């Protein structure tokens, strides 16, 4: 007493099973990659609370002039990353890239701790003075515009002295 199916029904079942297996495979891949996706933020976005809490992300901008301090152990470095509007302190233990310099572009990957300092697991310096990732250039432009608007509003609030 077996159930006999028409070839059309068998084909439909095979297609349905294939789609289900493909969906499960895609779901597993996305689940596995979820923790490895690293989002990019600027110091201004971090200050505004747009960066994820308790998750690793990338922060990019310029190394603030005069902010680089190296610890006595020779491996730990403290510096600030700025987008010319806001800055965020970064602590990194490891060997910094050869192109790492004050005033130059940098991307750090890590987590911001409760004390507001980013503990970087990786620091990347840009390889060419003329290159900047599109999202970094965009964010820097927005930060400059925000800084200009803030400066204009502050100067408008103070009456001119003659």
Secondary structure by P-SEA (a helix, b strand, c coil): ccccccaaaaaaaaaaaaaaaaaaaaaaaaaaacccbbbbbcaaaaaaccccccbbbbbbbccccccccccccccbbbbbbbcccbbbbbbbcccccccccccccccccccccccccccccccccccccccccaaaaaaaaaaaaaaaaaaaaaaaaccccc
